[in-house]
Structures are given as C-alpha cells and as structure tokens.
Amino acid sequence: ASTGDWRMVGGELEVIAELASIGVPWQMICGRRDGLTPPHHVENLAAQLPPRTSRYVMFSAEDGHAVDYGHIDLVIGRHSPNEVFPALVEWFAAHPAKGAS
C-alpha cells in the first residue's frame, strides 16, 4: 500500500514507507513560515510515523511561540535559544542513543 508520493532512486524508493520502518524515535520541527520545507510536507510525514516514536512541533505564534519561524529561524532566529533549542534538548534527553552512557 502506498503511503505517499515522495519517491527517490528513479521512483523505486518510497521515502515515507522507508522512514516509517526505521525503529528510532523521530522529532520533526517546522516553522509556520518555512518556505524550504513547507509545514504541510512535514505534517504529512509526521502523520505517517508511529506516534509512540515520533513528535511533531510547529514553531509559530499560533502555537504559543514568539513568532512564526522560517526555516533558518529555527537555527539562528532571535528566539531560537529560548524556544527551539530547549525543545530539542528535551527530546534528546528523553531519547538517548542506544549504548550511550
């Protein structure tokens, strides 16, 4: 069964199906004004992954953040150190790499 239309390798590799088969936790983040990776694409990907191993976070004023983030804003934006970075640190702390001490 098809899980989407995101294909690579000449159409032979169905990306979302392959990503869903990876057994590690996923955190997907997106900014409301992200023109490089539009929110609807990230939301579609997040909807295909098991909720027990994935989390989707939208960084926007509507979702309680200071601004509507763009792609680069997530990394170097004025509010990133107080809003984006803590969300990433929290996720990594809750999902340590296997074998990490």
Secondary structure as the mmCIF struct_conf table of DSSP 4:
data_model
#
loop_
_struct_conf.conf_type_id
_struct_conf.id
_struct_conf.beg_label_comp_id
_struct_conf.beg_label_asym_id
_struct_conf.beg_label_seq_id
_struct_conf.end_label_comp_id
_struct_conf.end_label_asym_id
_struct_conf.end_label_seq_id
BEND BEND1 ASP A 5 ASP A 5
STRN STRN1 ARG A 7 MET A 8
TURN_TY1_P TURN_TY1_P1 VAL A 9 GLU A 12
STRN STRN2 LEU A 13 GLU A 14
HELX_RH_AL_P HELX_RH_AL_P1 VAL A 15 ALA A 20
TURN_TY1_P TURN_TY1_P2 SER A 21 SER A 21
BEND BEND2 VAL A 24 VAL A 24
STRN STRN3 TRP A 26 GLY A 31
TURN_TY1_P TURN_TY1_P3 ARG A 32 ARG A 33
BEND BEND3 GLY A 35 THR A 37
HELX_RH_AL_P HELX_RH_AL_P2 PRO A 39 GLN A 48
BEND BEND4 LEU A 49 LEU A 49
HELX_RH_3T_P HELX_RH_3T_P1 PRO A 51 THR A 53
STRN STRN4 SER A 54 PHE A 59
BEND BEND5 SER A 60 SER A 60
HELX_RH_3T_P HELX_RH_3T_P2 ALA A 61 ASP A 63
TURN_TY1_P TURN_TY1_P4 GLY A 64 GLY A 64
BEND BEND6 HIS A 65 VAL A 67
TURN_TY1_P TURN_TY1_P5 HIS A 71 ILE A 72
HELX_RH_AL_P HELX_RH_AL_P3 ASP A 73 ILE A 76
TURN_TY1_P TURN_TY1_P6 ARG A 78 HIS A 79
HELX_RH_AL_P HELX_RH_AL_P4 SER A 80 ALA A 94
BEND BEND7 HIS A 95 HIS A 95
HELX_LH_PP_P HELX_LH_PP_P1 PRO A 96 ALA A 97
TURN_TY1_P TURN_TY1_P7 LYS A 98 GLY A 99
#
